[in-house]
Amino acid sequence: MIENNDDGLEQQLQRDRLPPPASLRSRVLKAVSHELRAQHRQRRWKQAAAAAAIFLLWCHVSWTAALDTRPDGLLLTASEVEREAVGLRNLLPDLPEAEVRRMILILSAGQPGGLR
């Protein structure tokens, strides 16, 4: 029978409490272990995906740089600069020589093989 006061109710509930089943501990440990392994696997996949993304970005940047770089490391050879300078002088005869060469180097910077 349940008593009317709060202290008595607590004591009654404490007395009537059943012990947990014997298999509960093993089930809880198994479930916790399973969740921890699942979280560890997710963390590993995220790390692997991040590493793959970094690798692909590095491949893209290095491939782009390789395509835009001449093997000798120069944008234009001296003879190519002179040939381009003649054409630019014909178009703009009032430009000083230093400005002609500067414009040729600037214009050829983004174009493999010069200003063709």
N, C-alpha and C positions, 0 to 999 in steps of 0.2 A: 504494500500500500504506500502511496506517495504522500509525504507530509506537506503541510501548507507553507512553512517558512522556507526561505531561500537556502539557509545552511543545511537544513535537513534534505532538501532536494539535491544539493550537490553531493552530500554523503550517500544518498540513495543511489544516485547515478554512478558514483564511484564503486559502490558495492555490486551493482548489477552489471557492471562492464564485463564483457566477455574477452578473454585473451585472444590475440590475433591467431589465425590458423598457422600451423607450423610451416606450411609451404609459402607463406607470404614473404618471408625474408628472401628466399631464393628467387621468387618471381620479381621482387623489387630490384634486387641486385642484377638480375638478368636484363630487365628493362632499362635500367640506368646504363649498364655496360653497352647495350645495343645502341642507345641514343648517343653515347659518347663516341662510339666508333663511327656512327653516321655523321656526326659533326666533324670528326677528324677527316673523313673521306671528302666531305664538302669543302673543307679548308684546303685539302690537297688539290682538288680539281680547280679551285679558284686560283691557287698559286700556279698550277700548270697552265691555265688559260692566260694568266698575266704574263708568264714567261714566253708563251707562244706569240702573244701580241707584240711584245717587245722585240722578239726575234724577227717577226714579219716586218715590223716598222724599220728595224735596222737593215734588213735585206732591201727594202724598197728605197731607203735613203742612199745606201751604198750603190745600188744598181743605177739609180738616177745620176748620182755623182760620177759614176764610171762612164755613163753614156755622154755626159756633158764635158768630159775632160779629155784633152788630147794626150796621146802617149808621151809626148815630149814635155808636157806641162805648160806649153806656151799657147796663148790664144791665137796669135798670128806670128808667122816668121817675118823677118825684116823685109824680104822681097814681097810678101803679101801685103804688108803695111804700105810699102812704096807704091805698089800697083793700085791699092785702094785709094791712096792719097792723090794719085794722078786723076782718078775719076772724080774725087771730091773737089779737087782744085778746078776742074773743068766746070763743075756745077756752081761752085762758090769761089770765084777768083779773088775776092776781096779778103778772104780769111787768112790770118797769119799762119805760118807753117806749124807753129806749136799747137795752135787750135785745131788745125786739120788732123794732125797725128792724135791729139787727145780725143777728138770726135770719132776717129776710126777705131781706136781702142775701146771706147765706150760702146759704140754700136756693135762691135764684134764680140763683146763679152758674153752675150747670151746666145750666140749663134755658133754652133760647131762648124768649123770650116770657113769662117769669115763672113763677109757681107754679100755673098752672091745672091 
